[in-house]
Amino acid sequence: EPLFRSNDLVKNVVNGILYFVGILSVIMLIWGGILYTTSSGDSSKVTTAKNTIMYAVIGLVVAIFAYAIVNFVLVTSTGVGS
């Protein structure tokens, strides 16, 4: 049996990318919260902070769904899963 199977490699690369996207989304969520609390009522800063938070949450949801889809496809096609 080969040391690295291509399915394991694909799974590891995709999971690594999704892990990075998840971490980045959490960092942006925290940054949006900091922007929101320091906006001092300035409507443009509040809008920027809300957009940052919204896009961070969307990114986190996309990363979670992508992780689930990749694992589902790998499990159903090859039996390789996490």
OpenMM code with the backbone's topology and positions (N, CA, C; nanometers):
from openmm import Vec3, app, unit

residues = "GLU PRO LEU PHE ARG SER ASN ASP LEU VAL LYS ASN VAL VAL ASN GLY ILE LEU TYR PHE VAL GLY ILE LEU SER VAL ILE MET LEU ILE TRP GLY GLY ILE LEU TYR THR THR SER SER GLY ASP SER SER LYS VAL THR THR ALA LYS ASN THR ILE MET TYR ALA VAL ILE GLY LEU VAL VAL ALA ILE PHE ALA TYR ALA ILE VAL ASN PHE VAL LEU VAL THR SER THR GLY VAL GLY SER".split()
positions = [
    Vec3(0.0856, -0.1182, 0.0000),
    Vec3(0.0000, 0.0000, 0.0000),
    Vec3(0.0898, 0.1239, 0.0000),
    Vec3(0.0584, 0.2219, -0.0854),
    Vec3(0.1427, 0.3410, -0.0917),
    Vec3(0.1377, 0.4201, 0.0389),
    Vec3(0.2452, 0.4936, 0.0619),
    Vec3(0.2554, 0.5730, 0.1841),
    Vec3(0.1457, 0.6789, 0.1909),
    Vec3(0.1222, 0.7492, 0.0810),
    Vec3(0.0168, 0.8505, 0.0764),
    Vec3(-0.0792, 0.8162, -0.0356),
    Vec3(-0.2031, 0.7919, -0.0012),
    Vec3(-0.3038, 0.7706, -0.1048),
    Vec3(-0.3532, 0.9070, -0.1503),
    Vec3(-0.3931, 0.9162, -0.2758),
    Vec3(-0.4348, 1.0458, -0.3297),
    Vec3(-0.5601, 1.0965, -0.2592),
    Vec3(-0.6498, 1.0064, -0.2175),
    Vec3(-0.7707, 1.0506, -0.1479),
    Vec3(-0.7365, 1.1116, -0.0127),
    Vec3(-0.6402, 1.0502, 0.0574),
    Vec3(-0.5969, 1.1074, 0.1851),
    Vec3(-0.5323, 1.2435, 0.1642),
    Vec3(-0.4551, 1.2570, 0.0588),
    Vec3(-0.3891, 1.3835, 0.0293),
    Vec3(-0.4924, 1.4917, -0.0002),
    Vec3(-0.5910, 1.4584, -0.0819),
    Vec3(-0.6974, 1.5545, -0.1137),
    Vec3(-0.7709, 1.5947, 0.0138),
    Vec3(-0.8047, 1.4961, 0.0956),
    Vec3(-0.8764, 1.5249, 0.2204),
    Vec3(-0.7938, 1.6155, 0.3106),
    Vec3(-0.6657, 1.5861, 0.3239),
    Vec3(-0.5804, 1.6657, 0.4116),
    Vec3(-0.5614, 1.8079, 0.3609),
    Vec3(-0.5450, 1.8242, 0.2298),
    Vec3(-0.5275, 1.9579, 0.1733),
    Vec3(-0.6554, 2.0395, 0.1894),
    Vec3(-0.7690, 1.9800, 0.1547),
    Vec3(-0.8963, 2.0517, 0.1651),
    Vec3(-0.9273, 2.0851, 0.3112),
    Vec3(-0.9057, 1.9905, 0.4017),
    Vec3(-0.9315, 2.0179, 0.5427),
    Vec3(-0.8380, 2.1256, 0.5971),
    Vec3(-0.7146, 2.1287, 0.5508),
    Vec3(-0.6216, 2.2334, 0.5927),
    Vec3(-0.6664, 2.3710, 0.5466),
    Vec3(-0.7113, 2.3786, 0.4214),
    Vec3(-0.7604, 2.5063, 0.3689),
    Vec3(-0.8850, 2.5510, 0.4454),
    Vec3(-0.9761, 2.4571, 0.4707),
    Vec3(-1.0984, 2.4922, 0.5426),
    Vec3(-1.0685, 2.5318, 0.6870),
    Vec3(-0.9698, 2.4690, 0.7483),
    Vec3(-0.9275, 2.5069, 0.8830),
    Vec3(-0.8772, 2.6509, 0.8830),
    Vec3(-0.7959, 2.6864, 0.7834),
    Vec3(-0.7446, 2.8226, 0.7717),
    Vec3(-0.8582, 2.9226, 0.7506),
    Vec3(-0.9540, 2.8893, 0.6657),
    Vec3(-1.0686, 2.9780, 0.6410),
    Vec3(-1.1508, 2.9959, 0.7686),
    Vec3(-1.1682, 2.8870, 0.8437),
    Vec3(-1.2422, 2.8963, 0.9702),
    Vec3(-1.1721, 2.9857, 1.0699),
    Vec3(-1.0416, 2.9704, 1.0843),
    Vec3(-0.9645, 3.0555, 1.1760),
    Vec3(-0.9725, 3.2015, 1.1317),
    Vec3(-0.9582, 3.2255, 1.0025),
    Vec3(-0.9661, 3.3615, 0.9502),
    Vec3(-1.1040, 3.4228, 0.9756),
    Vec3(-1.2091, 3.3438, 0.9621),
    Vec3(-1.3449, 3.3931, 0.9864),
    Vec3(-1.3634, 3.4314, 1.1326),
    Vec3(-1.3109, 3.3502, 1.2229),
    Vec3(-1.3227, 3.3826, 1.3655),
    Vec3(-1.2448, 3.5100, 1.3978),
    Vec3(-1.1260, 3.5240, 1.3403),
    Vec3(-1.0479, 3.6460, 1.3631),
    Vec3(-1.1226, 3.7681, 1.3108),
    Vec3(-1.1821, 3.7568, 1.1922),
    Vec3(-1.2577, 3.8696, 1.1364),
    Vec3(-1.3832, 3.8990, 1.2177),
    Vec3(-1.4431, 3.7963, 1.2756),
    Vec3(-1.5582, 3.8170, 1.3628),
    Vec3(-1.5176, 3.8977, 1.4853),
    Vec3(-1.4055, 3.8632, 1.5438),
    Vec3(-1.3547, 3.9382, 1.6591),
    Vec3(-1.3197, 4.0815, 1.6182),
    Vec3(-1.2558, 4.0962, 1.5025),
    Vec3(-1.2206, 4.2307, 1.4546),
    Vec3(-1.3459, 4.3150, 1.4301),
    Vec3(-1.4497, 4.2551, 1.3738),
    Vec3(-1.5756, 4.3277, 1.3541),
    Vec3(-1.6368, 4.3707, 1.4859),
    Vec3(-1.6275, 4.2857, 1.5874),
    Vec3(-1.6765, 4.3235, 1.7201),
    Vec3(-1.5995, 4.4392, 1.7790),
    Vec3(-1.4685, 4.4384, 1.7599),
    Vec3(-1.3865, 4.5503, 1.8092),
    Vec3(-1.4226, 4.6785, 1.7353),
    Vec3(-1.4389, 4.6695, 1.6032),
    Vec3(-1.4792, 4.7869, 1.5258),
    Vec3(-1.6152, 4.8390, 1.5719),
    Vec3(-1.7064, 4.7485, 1.6013),
    Vec3(-1.8408, 4.7888, 1.6428),
    Vec3(-1.8379, 4.8594, 1.7775),
    Vec3(-1.7602, 4.8059, 1.8706),
    Vec3(-1.7570, 4.8680, 2.0042),
    Vec3(-1.6806, 4.9996, 2.0056),
    Vec3(-1.5903, 5.0198, 1.9101),
    Vec3(-1.5142, 5.1446, 1.9067),
    Vec3(-1.5686, 5.2442, 1.8042),
    Vec3(-1.6867, 5.2186, 1.7490),
    Vec3(-1.7401, 5.3063, 1.6442),
    Vec3(-1.7914, 5.4386, 1.6993),
    Vec3(-1.8205, 5.4464, 1.8272),
    Vec3(-1.8677, 5.5695, 1.8926),
    Vec3(-1.9896, 5.6296, 1.8250),
    Vec3(-2.0755, 5.5463, 1.7712),
    Vec3(-2.1993, 5.5936, 1.7122),
    Vec3(-2.1869, 5.6475, 1.5707),
    Vec3(-2.0672, 5.6488, 1.5146),
    Vec3(-2.0479, 5.6942, 1.3766),
    Vec3(-2.1124, 5.5918, 1.2832),
    Vec3(-2.2113, 5.6365, 1.2063),
    Vec3(-2.2916, 5.5418, 1.1277),
    Vec3(-2.2089, 5.4686, 1.0215),
    Vec3(-2.1101, 5.5341, 0.9631),
    Vec3(-2.0296, 5.4656, 0.8613),
    Vec3(-1.9421, 5.3581, 0.9252),
    Vec3(-1.8898, 5.3846, 1.0443),
    Vec3(-1.8093, 5.2835, 1.1141),
    Vec3(-1.8963, 5.1669, 1.1612),
    Vec3(-2.0193, 5.1977, 1.2045),
    Vec3(-2.1111, 5.0920, 1.2460),
    Vec3(-2.1453, 5.0030, 1.1273),
    Vec3(-2.1715, 5.0632, 1.0118),
    Vec3(-2.2025, 4.9867, 0.8912),
    Vec3(-2.0850, 4.8990, 0.8506),
    Vec3(-1.9645, 4.9541, 0.8554),
    Vec3(-1.8460, 4.8757, 0.8224),
    Vec3(-1.8301, 4.7585, 0.9181),
    Vec3(-1.8508, 4.7820, 1.0469),
    Vec3(-1.8383, 4.6762, 1.1465),
    Vec3(-1.9449, 4.5686, 1.1255),
    Vec3(-2.0672, 4.6088, 1.0998),
    Vec3(-2.1744, 4.5109, 1.0771),
    Vec3(-2.1473, 4.4270, 0.9522),
    Vec3(-2.0966, 4.4907, 0.8463),
    Vec3(-2.0629, 4.4160, 0.7249),
    Vec3(-1.9499, 4.3173, 0.7514),
    Vec3(-1.8506, 4.3596, 0.8295),
    Vec3(-1.7397, 4.2699, 0.8630),
    Vec3(-1.7908, 4.1489, 0.9393),
    Vec3(-1.8779, 4.1725, 1.0359),
    Vec3(-1.9338, 4.0623, 1.1147),
    Vec3(-2.0177, 3.9705, 1.0261),
    Vec3(-2.1010, 4.0286, 0.9408),
    Vec3(-2.1874, 3.9489, 0.8543),
    Vec3(-2.1045, 3.8608, 0.7601),
    Vec3(-2.0024, 3.9194, 0.6967),
    Vec3(-1.9205, 3.8420, 0.6036),
    Vec3(-1.8383, 3.7367, 0.6759),
    Vec3(-1.7960, 3.7644, 0.7989),
    Vec3(-1.7223, 3.6642, 0.8764),
    Vec3(-1.8117, 3.5461, 0.9102),
    Vec3(-1.9352, 3.5727, 0.9475),
    Vec3(-2.0288, 3.4640, 0.9785),
    Vec3(-2.0590, 3.3829, 0.8523),
    Vec3(-2.0788, 3.4513, 0.7399),
    Vec3(-2.1026, 3.3810, 0.6131),
    Vec3(-1.9827, 3.2935, 0.5780),
    Vec3(-1.8615, 3.3457, 0.5953),
    Vec3(-1.7413, 3.2675, 0.5673),
    Vec3(-1.7305, 3.1455, 0.6567),
    Vec3(-1.7666, 3.1611, 0.7836),
    Vec3(-1.7620, 3.0490, 0.8767),
    Vec3(-1.8638, 2.9421, 0.8383),
    Vec3(-1.9832, 2.9830, 0.8013),
    Vec3(-2.0868, 2.8881, 0.7594),
    Vec3(-2.0441, 2.8152, 0.6317),
    Vec3(-1.9878, 2.8892, 0.5364),
    Vec3(-1.9415, 2.8268, 0.4117),
    Vec3(-1.8313, 2.7253, 0.4413),
    Vec3(-1.7393, 2.7583, 0.5315),
    Vec3(-1.6315, 2.6656, 0.5663),
    Vec3(-1.6868, 2.5392, 0.6306),
    Vec3(-1.7852, 2.5531, 0.7174),
    Vec3(-1.8451, 2.4361, 0.7833),
    Vec3(-1.9161, 2.3480, 0.6806),
    Vec3(-1.9952, 2.4102, 0.5920),
    Vec3(-2.0644, 2.3322, 0.4896),
    Vec3(-1.9664, 2.2673, 0.3927),
    Vec3(-1.8604, 2.3381, 0.3556),
    Vec3(-1.7615, 2.2810, 0.2642),
    Vec3(-1.6926, 2.1607, 0.3278),
    Vec3(-1.6607, 2.1706, 0.4555),
    Vec3(-1.5997, 2.0585, 0.5271),
    Vec3(-1.6938, 1.9379, 0.5252),
    Vec3(-1.8208, 1.9626, 0.5536),
    Vec3(-1.9181, 1.8536, 0.5549),
    Vec3(-1.9340, 1.7918, 0.4164),
    Vec3(-1.9398, 1.8742, 0.3137),
    Vec3(-1.9576, 1.8236, 0.1774),
    Vec3(-1.8363, 1.7424, 0.1331),
    Vec3(-1.7163, 1.7930, 0.1597),
    Vec3(-1.5953, 1.7206, 0.1197),
    Vec3(-1.5892, 1.5854, 0.1892),
    Vec3(-1.6161, 1.5831, 0.3182),
    Vec3(-1.6120, 1.4559, 0.3897),
    Vec3(-1.7214, 1.3606, 0.3412),
    Vec3(-1.8392, 1.4125, 0.3118),
    Vec3(-1.9467, 1.3295, 0.2601),
    Vec3(-1.9077, 1.2670, 0.1271),
    Vec3(-1.8530, 1.3474, 0.0376),
    Vec3(-1.8130, 1.2965, -0.0942),
    Vec3(-1.7027, 1.1934, -0.0799),
    Vec3(-1.6036, 1.2194, 0.0038),
    Vec3(-1.4957, 1.1228, 0.0204),
    Vec3(-1.5433, 0.9929, 0.0831),
    Vec3(-1.6332, 1.0009, 0.1807),
    Vec3(-1.6828, 0.8813, 0.2459),
    Vec3(-1.7684, 0.7993, 0.1493),
    Vec3(-1.8561, 0.8651, 0.0767),
    Vec3(-1.9456, 0.7901, -0.0139),
    Vec3(-1.8714, 0.7364, -0.1359),
    Vec3(-1.7673, 0.8058, -0.1819),
    Vec3(-1.6990, 0.7600, -0.3025),
    Vec3(-1.5864, 0.6601, -0.2737),
    Vec3(-1.5173, 0.6777, -0.1602),
    Vec3(-1.3998, 0.5951, -0.1370),
    Vec3(-1.3970, 0.5279, -0.0001),
    Vec3(-1.4826, 0.5696, 0.0902),
    Vec3(-1.4781, 0.5151, 0.2266),
    Vec3(-1.3740, 0.5813, 0.3124),
    Vec3(-1.3107, 0.6870, 0.2627),
    Vec3(-1.2095, 0.7608, 0.3398),
    Vec3(-1.2778, 0.8786, 0.4057),
    Vec3(-1.2703, 0.8879, 0.5368),
    Vec3(-1.3308, 0.9998, 0.6069),
    Vec3(-1.2540, 1.0334, 0.7307),
    Vec3(-1.2958, 1.1394, 0.7949),
    Vec3(-1.2256, 1.1815, 0.9155),
    Vec3(-1.2930, 1.1274, 1.0389),
] * unit.nanometer
topology = app.Topology()
chain = topology.addChain("A")
for resn in residues:
    res = topology.addResidue(resn, chain)
    for name in ("N", "CA", "C"):
        topology.addAtom(name, app.Element.getBySymbol(name[0]), res)
